[in-house]
Amino acid sequence: MDTSPHTLGALFKQLGLPNGRQEIDAFLGSHRLAAGQALPDAPFWSSAQAEFLREALDDDSDWAEEVDELAVRLSG
C-alpha cells in the first residue's frame, strides 16, 4: 500500500515530471487546458501519463484530489 503523502509535487513525481516548486510553476505557466477539455485528454501528456490521470479520476483513487487540483490550476 502506498503511504506516501499525496501532494501536487508527489503527483508530478508520479507522472515522471520534475517536481520542484519552480519546475511545477513553470509547467503550470506553460501548459493550459482548452475550454471544456478533460485533463487526461490534454495533448501534452504521454499515453502512460494520460492513463494514470484517467484512472485516478475514474477510480476516485488516492490521487484524485491532486489530479483535480492540477486540472483546476491548468484551467485558470
C-alpha positions in Angstrom: 0.0 0.0 0.0 1.3 3.5 -0.9 1.5 5.5 2.3 3.5 8.5 0.8 1.9 11.9 1.1 -0.2 12.8 -1.9 0.8 16.4 -2.8 1.0 18.2 -6.1 4.7 17.7 -6.0 4.3 14.0 -5.4 1.8 13.8 -8.3 4.4 15.4 -10.6 7.0 12.9 -9.5 4.5 10.1 -10.1 4.0 11.4 -13.6 7.7 11.4 -14.2 7.9 15.2 -14.3 10.3 17.5 -12.4 8.7 18.1 -9.0 10.4 21.1 -7.5 8.4 24.3 -6.8 10.0 26.2 -9.7 9.5 23.3 -12.2 5.9 22.9 -11.2 5.3 26.7 -11.5 7.0 26.6 -14.9 4.8 23.7 -16.1 1.7 25.4 -14.9 2.7 28.6 -16.6 3.4 27.0 -20.0 0.5 24.5 -20.2 -3.2 25.2 -20.4 -6.3 23.1 -20.9 -8.6 24.1 -23.7 -12.1 25.1 -22.7 -14.1 22.0 -21.8 -11.0 19.7 -22.2 -10.6 16.9 -19.7 -7.2 16.8 -18.0 -6.3 13.3 -19.4 -7.2 14.4 -22.9 -4.6 17.3 -23.0 -2.1 16.8 -25.8 0.9 17.4 -23.6 0.6 14.1 -21.7 2.3 10.9 -22.8 -0.1 7.9 -23.2 1.1 6.5 -19.8 0.6 9.8 -18.0 -2.9 10.3 -19.5 -3.9 6.8 -18.5 -2.7 7.4 -14.9 -4.7 10.6 -14.7 -7.8 8.9 -16.2 -7.6 6.0 -13.8 -7.1 8.3 -10.8 -10.3 10.2 -11.7 -12.4 7.2 -12.8 -11.4 5.1 -9.8 -11.6 8.0 -7.3 -8.1 6.9 -6.2 -5.9 8.4 -3.5 -4.5 10.7 -6.3 -7.9 12.1 -7.4 -7.8 15.2 -5.2 -4.4 16.2 -6.5 -5.4 15.4 -10.1 -8.5 17.6 -9.6 -6.2 20.4 -8.2 -4.0 20.1 -11.3 -7.0 20.3 -13.6 -8.2 23.5 -11.9 -4.7 25.1 -12.0 -4.3 24.3 -15.7 -7.8 25.7 -16.4 -7.1 29.1 -14.9 
